[in-house]
Amino acid sequence: DEFAKTTDAAHKEQTVQLIKQLIDSGAAEQIFMISHDYAQYSASLSSAEVLVLCPDNIVVPEVNNQHVIMS
């Protein structure tokens, strides 16, 4: 859970760049990331799909859970 919880902004940006490189190079077709920092990662990873299990105490994007069915 939240590998970058205590990471500063510079390291978070480096993480975003690494994820983009993995996707762009074809090294990974999908990457699953758990984060409570929606603002940081949503701005940088535009192709991300957001799954919200519990909206309590977090900023929830307007568009979420479009790719899942929860029952």
C-alpha positions in Angstrom: 0.0 0.0 0.0 1.1 3.5 -0.9 4.8 3.0 -1.7 5.3 6.7 -1.9 3.4 7.8 1.1 6.3 9.7 2.7 8.1 10.4 -0.5 8.8 14.1 -1.4 7.6 15.7 -4.6 10.9 15.2 -6.6 10.9 11.5 -5.9 7.2 11.2 -6.8 7.9 12.8 -10.1 10.8 10.4 -10.7 8.4 7.5 -10.0 5.9 8.9 -12.5 8.7 9.1 -15.1 9.7 5.5 -14.4 6.2 4.3 -14.8 5.9 6.1 -18.1 9.1 4.6 -19.3 7.9 1.1 -18.4 4.7 1.6 -20.4 6.3 3.4 -23.3 9.0 0.8 -23.7 6.5 -2.0 -23.7 8.1 -3.6 -20.6 4.7 -3.5 -18.9 1.2 -3.5 -20.4 -0.5 -2.8 -17.1 0.8 -1.4 -13.9 -1.3 -1.5 -10.7 -0.6 1.2 -8.2 -2.2 2.0 -4.9 -2.1 5.6 -3.9 -4.0 8.2 -1.9 -2.3 11.0 -3.8 -4.7 11.3 -6.7 -3.7 14.9 -7.6 -0.1 13.9 -8.1 -0.5 10.8 -10.2 -3.7 11.7 -12.1 -2.1 14.8 -13.6 0.9 12.9 -14.8 -0.6 9.5 -15.8 -3.5 10.6 -18.0 -4.3 7.0 -19.1 -4.8 5.8 -15.6 -8.1 4.2 -14.6 -9.2 5.0 -11.1 -10.8 2.4 -8.8 -12.3 3.7 -5.6 -13.1 1.1 -3.0 -14.0 3.5 -0.2 -14.4 7.2 -0.8 -14.1 8.1 2.9 -11.3 10.6 3.8 -9.9 10.9 0.3 -10.3 13.1 -2.7 -12.3 11.1 -5.2 -12.1 12.0 -8.9 -15.3 12.7 -10.7 -14.8 9.8 -13.1 -14.0 6.5 -11.3 -14.9 2.8 -11.3 -15.8 2.8 -15.0 -13.8 -0.3 -15.7 -15.1 -2.5 -12.8 -18.3 -4.0 -11.5 -18.5 -4.2 -7.7 -21.2 -6.1 -5.9 
